[in-house]
Amino acid sequence: MSVKPPTNDDQSIAALRRDYRYGTLSESDVAADPLTQFQRWLGEAEQAQVLDYNAMALATAAADQPSVRTVLLKGADAQGLRWFTDRRSEKGQALTANPQAELLFHWRELDRQIRVRGRVVVLPEDQSDAYFYSRPLDSQLAAATSNQSQPVEDRGVLERRYQALADTHHEHALRPEQWGGYCLEPSQYEFWQGREGRLHDRIQYLHQDGGWIIRRLQP
């Protein structure tokens, strides 16, 4: 089997690197509870004015097909981490088939990332209603317009559908039956802090016997 030699573009990408100098992370620094540590880092990302600091990659796997996309965190508490979407979407179908997922927050400005893994449950309808009707009207109309992830002939179809709803719904649009919330119930957290020389810090929390075990992982 012959191996294709790298192109100039391949070589330039492979040469990309920089040092990570923003911070450190030790076992003595972190909170005993991972939610407290998560909220601490989330607050620091907000204070650092990281754009879209609540954006998180959602990774799912249905059958043998993994998939990942970006969604927005809309709440985090002892129950778990929450987001909202159309359940008919690819991610909704994947979670129906396999309600296990992982979330990834990446804050390049702080050289930090957080991975959160666990079981995903559907939020009650009243929570979906409360969030949906707190959104701006144009966001409600967009959700009601789109059958997310399904093919459409062209953008004009969507725009006409949106306008028809806008002409008849001046205060709020009805929440689509299949639009709602999910909550990931964490069984594992990992906090990653970039360090100089690539000897990064990784602190992992594992849920076990009703509590959390903290351990350091090699970079």
LOVO-135899 format. One line per 8 residues: number of its first residue (from 1); their letters; for each residue y, x, z of N, C-alpha, C. Coordinates in steps of 0.1 Angstrom, whole numbers, plus 2048, in hexadecimal, padded with zeros to 3 digits. Atoms other than C-alpha are relative to their C-alpha. Layout:
<rs>
NUM = A = Y/X/Z/Y/X/Z/Y/X/Z; ...
</rs>
This chain:
<rs>
1 = MSVKPPTN = 7F4/808/800/800/800/800/80C/809/800; 7F4/7F8/801/821/80F/7F5/80B/7FA/809; 7F5/804/7F7/840/80D/80C/80D/802/7F8; 7F4/7FF/807/861/805/7FC/80A/809/807; 7F6/7F8/7F9/87B/820/804/80C/7F8/804; 7F5/808/7FC/899/813/817/80C/802/7F6; 7F4/7FF/808/8B8/80B/803/80C/805/808; 7F4/7FC/7F9/8DB/817/80C/805/7F5/80A
9 = DDQSIAAL = 7FC/80A/7F7/8E2/7F5/81B/7F7/7FF/80C; 809/7FF/7F5/8C3/7F7/830/803/80B/80A; 7FD/7F5/7F8/8CD/819/83C/80D/7FE/808; 7F4/802/7F9/8F0/80E/845/7FE/7F6/80C; 803/809/7F6/8E3/7F1/859/7F9/806/80C; 808/7FA/7F6/8CA/806/86B/808/80A/808; 7F7/7F6/7F9/8E6/81F/875/80A/7F9/809; 7F7/807/7F7/8FA/804/886/7FC/801/80E
17 = RRDYRYGT = 802/7FF/7F2/8FD/80A/8AB/80D/802/807; 7F4/7FD/7F8/916/80B/8C7/7FB/801/80F; 804/7FF/7F2/915/813/8EC/805/7F3/807; 7FC/80C/7F8/916/7F6/906/805/806/80D; 7F9/7FA/7F5/92F/7FE/921/806/7F7/80A; 7F8/80A/7F8/93A/7DE/932/7FB/7FE/80E; 804/803/7F2/924/7DC/951/7F2/804/803; 80E/7FD/7FB/904/7E0/965/7FB/7F4/806
25 = LSESDVAA = 806/80B/7FA/8EB/7C9/974/7F4/806/808; 80B/7FB/7F7/8D5/7D1/992/7FB/7F5/808; 807/80B/7F8/8BD/7BD/9A8/809/7FD/80C; 7F8/803/7F4/8D6/7C0/9C5/80D/7F8/7FC; 7F4/807/805/8F2/7B1/9AF/7FE/7F1/7FE; 802/80D/805/8E1/791/9A4/7FE/7F6/80C; 802/80A/7F6/8DF/770/9B7/7F1/7FD/802; 80E/803/7FD/8BE/765/9C7/7FB/7F4/7F7
33 = DPLTQFQR = 803/80C/808/8C0/745/9B2/805/802/7F2; 7FB/7FD/80E/8C1/749/98C/80B/7F7/7FB; 7F5/809/805/8D7/72A/987/80D/805/805; 7F4/7FA/7FA/8F1/73A/99E/805/80C/7F7; 7FD/7F5/809/8EF/75A/989/804/7FC/7F2; 7FC/806/80D/8F1/746/969/80E/7FB/800; 7F2/806/7FF/910/733/974/80A/80B/802; 7F6/7F5/7FE/920/754/97F/803/806/7F3
41 = WLGEAEQA = 7FE/7F9/80D/91B/764/95D/807/7F6/7F6; 7FA/80A/809/925/744/94B/80F/800/803; 7F2/800/7FC/946/744/95F/807/80C/7FC; 7FA/7F4/805/94C/768/957/802/800/7F1; 7FE/801/80F/947/761/932/80C/7F8/7FD; 7F4/809/802/961/745/935/80D/808/803; 7F5/7F8/7FB/979/75C/948/804/80B/7F5; 7FE/7F5/80A/975/777/92D/804/7FA/7F2
49 = QVLDYNAM = 7FB/807/80C/97F/75C/913/7F6/803/7F4; 80A/7FF/80B/95E/760/8FF/801/7F3/7F9; 7FF/80D/808/961/747/8E3/7F2/7FA/800; 80C/807/800/947/72C/8E5/7F6/806/80A; 809/7FA/7F7/938/73B/904/7F5/7F7/804; 80B/809/7FD/923/71C/909/7F6/7FE/7F4; 809/801/80B/912/721/8E7/7F3/807/803; 80D/7FA/7FD/8EC/728/8EA/7F7/7FE/7F5
57 = ALATAAAD = 80B/802/80A/8D0/72E/8D2/7F5/7F9/806; 80C/808/7FC/8B4/715/8D6/7F4/803/7F7; 80C/7FD/807/892/721/8CC/7F5/7F6/803; 80B/809/7FE/875/709/8C7/7F5/804/7F7; 80C/7FD/808/852/70A/8B8/7F8/7F4/7FF; 808/80C/803/840/6ED/8A8/7F4/806/7F8; 80C/7FA/807/81C/6F6/89D/801/80F/7FF; 7FF/7F2/802/81E/718/88E/80E/804/7FA
65 = QPSVRTVL = 7F3/7FD/806/843/716/883/80B/801/80B; 7F4/7FF/7F7/85E/724/89A/80D/7FE/7F9; 7F3/802/806/882/71B/895/80B/802/80B; 7F5/7FD/7F6/8A4/724/8A5/80D/7FB/7FA; 7F3/804/804/8C7/716/8A3/809/800/80C; 7F6/7FF/7F5/8E7/716/8B7/804/7F1/804; 7FB/80D/7FA/8F0/6F8/8CE/809/804/80B; 7F6/7FE/7F6/90A/6F4/8E9/7FB/7FB/80E
73 = LKGADAQG = 804/804/7F2/902/6F4/90F/80A/7F5/804; 7F7/80A/7FB/910/6D4/91E/7FE/7FD/80F; 802/801/7F1/905/6D8/942/7F5/808/805; 80A/7F7/7F9/8F1/6EE/95A/801/7FD/80F; 801/803/7F2/8E5/6E4/97C/7F2/803/805; 80D/7FD/7FB/8C6/6E5/992/7F5/7F9/7F7; 809/806/809/8B5/6CE/979/7FD/808/7F4; 802/7F8/80B/8BA/6E5/95C/80C/801/7F7
81 = LRWFTDRR = 7F5/7FE/80A/8CF/6ED/93D/7FF/7F5/7F5; 800/80C/809/8DA/6D0/927/808/802/7F3; 7F8/801/80D/8E5/6CA/903/7FC/7F2/7FA; 802/80D/806/8E7/6AC/8EC/7FF/802/7F1; 802/7FF/80E/8DC/6A6/8C8/7F9/7F4/7FB; 808/80B/807/8CB/68F/8AF/7F2/803/802; 80E/7FD/7FE/8A7/68C/8B9/7F7/7FF/7F4; 807/800/80D/89D/686/895/801/80E/7F9
89 = SEKGQALT = 7FD/7F3/806/8A9/6AA/88D/7F3/808/801; 80C/7F7/800/891/6C7/887/7FD/804/80F; 802/7FB/7F2/897/6D3/8AB/7FA/7F4/809; 805/80B/7F9/890/6B0/8B8/7F1/7FD/7FD; 80E/802/804/870/6AD/8A5/7F7/80B/806; 807/7F4/7FA/865/6D0/8B1/7FE/7FE/80F; 801/802/7F2/86C/6C7/8D5/7F6/7F4/803; 80A/80A/7FE/857/6A7/8D1/7F2/805/7FF
97 = ANPQAELL = 80D/7FA/802/83A/6BB/8C4/7FC/80A/80B; 802/7F6/7F6/83E/6D7/8DE/80C/801/809; 7F4/801/7F7/856/6D1/8FB/802/80D/808; 7FE/7F3/7FA/859/6F6/903/80B/807/7F7; 7F6/7FA/807/878/70A/8F9/806/80C/807; 7F8/7F5/7F9/88E/728/900/80E/800/7FB; 7F1/7FF/803/8B4/72B/901/804/80E/801; 7FA/7F3/800/8C8/74A/8F9/80F/7FF/800
105 = FHWRELDR = 7F2/7FE/800/8EC/751/903/803/80F/7FD; 7FD/7F2/803/8FB/770/8F3/80F/801/800; 7F1/7FE/7FF/91E/77C/8FD/802/80F/7FD; 7FE/7F2/805/925/79B/8E8/80C/806/807; 7F4/7FA/7FA/947/79F/8F9/7FD/806/80E; 804/7FB/7F3/935/7A6/91A/7F3/808/800; 80D/7FA/802/916/7B6/90C/7F5/7FA/809; 809/808/7F8/902/79B/91D/7F8/7F6/7F8
113 = QIRVRGRV = 807/80C/805/8E7/782/915/7F7/7FB/80B; 808/807/7F7/8D3/769/928/7F5/7F8/7F8; 80B/808/806/8B1/75B/91E/7FB/7F6/80B; 805/80A/7F7/8A5/73A/92E/7F4/7F9/7FA; 80C/806/806/881/72D/928/7FB/7F5/809; 806/80A/7F8/871/70D/933/7FC/7F3/7F8; 804/80D/806/866/6E9/92D/80C/7F8/7FD; 7F5/808/804/87D/6D1/91C/7FD/7F1/801
121 = VVLPEDQS = 802/80F/7FE/881/6AC/926/80C/7F9/7F9; 7F5/809/806/895/690/916/808/7FA/80C; 7F7/806/7F6/8B3/685/92A/800/7F1/800; 7FF/80E/800/8B6/661/935/80B/7FB/7F7; 7F7/806/809/8C9/649/91F/80E/800/805; 7F2/801/7FA/8E6/645/937/807/80D/800; 7F9/7F3/801/8ED/66A/937/804/803/7F1; 7FC/7FF/80E/8ED/66A/911/80C/7F8/7FC
129 = DAYFYSRP = 7F4/808/802/905/64D/910/80C/806/806; 7F4/7FB/7F9/91C/65D/929/806/80B/7F9; 7FA/7F4/808/91F/67D/915/805/7FB/7F2; 7FC/804/80D/920/66C/8F3/80E/7F9/800; 7F4/807/800/93D/655/8FD/80C/808/806; 7F5/7F7/7FB/950/672/90D/805/809/7F4; 7FC/7F8/80B/952/683/8EB/80B/7FA/7F8; 7F5/806/808/970/67F/8D3/7FA/7F7/7F5
137 = LDSQLAAA = 805/80A/809/96D/662/8BB/7FA/807/7F3; 805/7FA/80D/968/679/89C/7F2/806/802; 80E/7FA/7FD/94A/68A/8AD/7F6/7F5/801; 809/80B/7FF/93B/668/8B5/7FD/7FB/7F1; 802/805/80E/940/65D/890/7F7/80A/7F9; 808/7F7/807/931/67D/883/7F1/7FF/804; 80D/802/7FB/912/678/899/7FA/7F4/7FA; 805/80D/806/90F/654/88D/7FE/801/7F1
145 = TSNQSQPV = 801/7FF/80F/913/65F/869/7F3/807/7FC; 80A/7F7/805/8F9/67A/867/7F2/7FD/805; 80E/7FF/7FD/8D3/678/867/7FC/80E/800; 800/7F1/800/8D1/69C/872/7F3/806/7FB; 80B/7F8/807/8BB/6B4/85E/7FA/7FA/7F4; 805/806/80C/8B3/69B/843/808/803/7F4; 7F8/7FD/80C/8BC/6A2/81F/80A/7F5/7FD; 7F7/80A/805/8DA/691/810/805/804/7F2
153 = EDRGVLER = 7FD/7FD/80E/8E5/68F/7EC/80C/809/7FE; 7F4/7F7/801/908/69E/7F1/809/7FD/80C; 7F7/803/7F4/924/6A0/80B/807/7F3/7FF; 7F9/80D/802/935/682/7FB/7F9/7F4/807; 808/80A/7FA/919/66C/808/803/7FF/80F; 7FD/800/7F1/920/677/82C/80E/7FC/802; 7F2/803/7FE/946/674/828/802/7F1/7FE; 7FF/80F/802/943/650/81B/7FA/7F9/80C
161 = RYQALADT = 807/806/7F5/92B/647/837/809/801/80C; 7F7/7FD/7F5/943/657/850/80C/7F6/800; 7F4/808/801/961/645/843/7FD/7F1/802; 804/80E/7FE/94F/623/843/7FF/7FD/80F; 801/802/7F1/948/628/868/80E/801/806; 7F2/7FE/7FA/96C/634/86F/808/7F4/7FE; 7F8/80C/803/97A/615/85E/7FD/7F4/809; 804/80B/7F8/967/5FE/876/7FE/803/80F
169 = HHEHALRP = 802/7FC/7F2/965/612/896/80C/809/804; 7F3/7F9/7FD/988/61B/8A4/801/806/80E; 800/7FB/7F3/980/622/8C8/7F4/809/803; 80C/7F8/7FE/95C/62E/8C9/7F6/7FB/7F6; 80B/804/808/93D/62E/8B4/7F3/7FE/808; 80C/802/7F8/91B/622/8C0/7F7/80C/7FF; 809/7F5/800/904/63D/8CB/7F3/7FD/7F9; 80D/802/807/8E7/640/8B3/7F4/801/80A
177 = EQWGGYCL = 80B/801/7F7/8C6/637/8C4/7F9/80E/802; 807/7F4/7FF/8B7/659/8BC/809/80C/804; 7F7/7F5/7FC/8D5/66E/8C7/800/800/810; 800/7FF/7F1/8D3/67B/8EB/7FE/80E/805; 800/7F4/7F9/8CE/696/904/7F2/806/803; 80C/7F9/7FC/8B4/6B0/90D/804/809/80C; 7FE/7F7/7F5/8B0/6C5/92C/7F4/80A/801; 80B/7F6/7FF/89D/6E6/92E/7FF/803/80F
185 = EPSQYEFW = 803/7FE/7F2/88D/6EA/951/7FB/80F/801; 803/7F2/801/88D/710/956/7F3/804/808; 80B/7F9/7F9/86D/723/95F/802/80F/800; 7FE/7F1/801/87B/745/956/80F/802/7FB; 7F3/7FB/804/89E/755/953/7FE/80F/7FD; 7FE/7F1/801/8A6/778/946/80F/803/7FD; 7F2/7FC/801/8C8/788/94A/800/80E/7FA; 800/7F4/807/8CF/7A5/932/80E/806/800
193 = QGREGRLH = 7F3/7F9/801/8EC/7BE/936/7FF/80D/7F9; 800/7F4/808/8F2/7D8/91C/805/80C/807; 7FC/7F3/7F9/8F5/7FC/928/801/80B/7F6; 7FF/7F5/809/8FE/81D/919/7F2/806/7FD; 80C/7F9/804/8E3/830/907/7F4/7F7/7FE; 80B/80A/803/8CE/810/902/7F7/7FE/80C; 808/802/7F4/8C0/812/926/805/7F3/807; 7FA/80D/7FC/8C9/7ED/92B/7FA/7FB/80D
201 = DRIQYLHQ = 805/807/7F5/8C5/7D8/94A/7FB/7F3/7FD; 806/80D/802/8AE/7BB/94A/7FA/7FB/80D; 805/806/7F4/8A8/7A5/968/7FA/7F2/7FD; 807/80C/803/88F/789/966/7FD/7F8/80C; 804/80A/7F5/889/76A/97C/7F5/7F8/7FB; 80C/808/803/867/75A/97C/7FE/7F5/80B; 802/80A/7F6/862/738/98C/7F1/7FF/804; 80D/7FF/7FB/843/73A/9A2/7FF/7FA/80E
209 = DGGWIIRR = 802/806/7F3/836/725/9BF/80C/7FA/807; 7F4/807/7FB/856/712/9C2/80C/809/803; 7F5/7F7/7FE/86C/731/9C3/802/809/7F4; 7FD/7F7/80B/879/74D/9AD/7FD/80E/804; 803/7F2/7FF/86C/770/9A9/809/807/7F7; 7F6/7F8/808/885/78A/99E/7F9/80D/7FD; 806/7F3/804/879/7A9/98B/808/806/7F5; 7F9/7F9/80A/888/7C3/975/7F6/803/7F4
217 = LQP = 808/7FD/80C/87B/7C7/951/805/80D/7FA; 7FB/7F4/807/87C/7E7/93D/807/7FB/7F3; 7F8/804/80C/895/7E6/920/7F8/802/7F3
</rs>
